[in-house]
Amino acid sequence: MSAPPPPMPYQYVVLRLVPRVEREEFLNVGVVLHCQQADYLAARCELDAERARALHPDVDVEAVQHALDRVGEVARGEGAGPARGSRPGQRFGWLSAPRSTVVQPGPVHSGLTGDPAATLAHLLDRLVRRPN
């Protein structure tokens, strides 16, 4: 039996849907996780249209989904622009930078993990998906 991998530090941000900035209400819609030691950067997003419309009936769900898709592209280093071919840490910096758009990153948090992908899935379950 082999020993589990040693824990590695990681950082993450929760992505928030903020349809009306002045009301300071938001809905968690995704997580971006970066683990430099594992050369890992990934985003997982799930938009619950019903919950989004409950927060703001006129929210443009398609535009929000497009913004979340773009986050995934940047995390993977795909698409046009400076994200293509840049290092994961630099892309995480772009994705975690404060902005005043309808999809905003929350504060950067950190932890330790032996499996960044499993940790990302756990954070998505815990912080984004509606508990059963």
C-alpha positions in Angstrom: 0.0 0.0 0.0 1.5 3.4 -1.0 1.3 6.5 1.2 -1.1 9.2 0.1 0.5 12.2 -1.6 1.8 14.9 0.6 -0.6 17.8 1.0 0.0 20.8 -1.4 -1.2 24.4 -0.8 -3.9 25.7 -3.1 -5.9 28.8 -3.5 -9.5 29.2 -4.7 -12.2 31.8 -5.3 -15.9 31.4 -5.4 -17.6 33.0 -8.4 -20.7 34.9 -7.6 -23.6 36.1 -9.8 -24.3 39.7 -8.7 -27.2 40.9 -10.9 -27.6 44.2 -9.1 -24.4 45.4 -7.5 -26.1 48.1 -5.5 -28.2 45.5 -3.6 -25.1 43.5 -2.6 -27.0 40.2 -3.2 -25.3 37.3 -4.8 -25.6 33.7 -5.8 -22.6 31.4 -5.8 -22.2 30.0 -9.3 -18.7 28.5 -9.5 -15.3 27.8 -8.0 -11.8 28.4 -9.5 -9.0 26.4 -7.9 -5.2 26.9 -8.4 -2.5 24.6 -7.0 0.9 25.9 -8.2 2.8 22.8 -7.0 0.6 20.5 -9.1 0.5 23.0 -12.0 -3.3 22.8 -11.7 -5.9 25.5 -12.6 -9.5 24.6 -13.2 -12.9 26.2 -12.9 -16.2 24.4 -12.3 -19.4 26.4 -12.8 -23.1 25.6 -12.4 -25.8 28.2 -13.0 -29.1 27.4 -11.5 -31.4 29.6 -13.7 -34.4 29.2 -11.4 -32.4 30.5 -8.4 -30.8 33.3 -10.5 -34.3 34.5 -11.6 -35.5 34.3 -8.0 -32.6 36.7 -7.1 -33.4 39.0 -10.0 -36.3 38.2 -12.5 -34.7 40.1 -15.4 -31.3 38.5 -15.2 -29.9 37.5 -18.6 -29.2 33.8 -17.9 -27.7 33.3 -21.4 -25.2 36.2 -20.9 -24.3 34.9 -17.4 -23.7 31.4 -18.8 -21.5 32.9 -21.6 -19.4 34.7 -18.9 -19.1 31.4 -16.9 -18.0 29.6 -20.1 -15.4 32.2 -20.7 -14.0 31.7 -17.1 -13.6 28.0 -18.0 -11.8 28.9 -21.2 -9.4 31.2 -19.4 -8.7 28.6 -16.7 -7.8 26.1 -19.5 -5.7 28.7 -21.3 -8.0 28.5 -24.3 -9.6 31.2 -26.5 -8.3 34.4 -27.9 -6.3 37.0 -25.9 -3.5 36.9 -23.4 -4.8 33.9 -21.5 -3.8 31.6 -24.3 -0.5 30.0 -23.4 0.0 31.9 -20.2 1.0 30.2 -16.9 -1.8 28.9 -14.6 -0.8 31.3 -11.8 -1.1 34.3 -14.1 -4.6 33.1 -15.3 -5.7 32.6 -11.7 -4.6 36.1 -11.0 -6.9 37.4 -13.8 -9.8 35.2 -12.7 -9.5 36.2 -9.0 -9.1 39.9 -9.6 -11.9 42.1 -8.3 -14.3 43.4 -10.9 -17.7 45.0 -11.1 -19.4 42.8 -13.6 -22.4 40.5 -13.1 -20.0 37.6 -12.4 -17.5 38.4 -9.7 -14.9 36.5 -7.8 -15.1 36.5 -4.0 -12.1 36.7 -1.8 -9.2 34.3 -2.3 -9.1 31.4 0.2 -6.4 28.8 0.7 -6.0 25.3 2.0 -4.0 22.0 1.6 -4.9 19.2 -0.8 -3.5 15.9 -2.0 -5.9 16.0 -5.0 -6.7 19.4 -6.5 -9.5 18.0 -8.8 -11.2 16.2 -5.9 -10.9 19.3 -3.8 -12.5 21.4 -6.5 -15.4 19.0 -6.8 -15.9 19.1 -3.0 -15.8 22.9 -3.0 -18.4 23.0 -5.8 -20.7 20.6 -3.9 -20.3 22.5 -0.6 -20.3 26.1 -1.8 -22.4 26.2 -5.1 -24.8 23.3 -5.3 -28.1 23.5 -3.4 -28.0 21.1 -0.4 -30.5 18.3 -0.6 
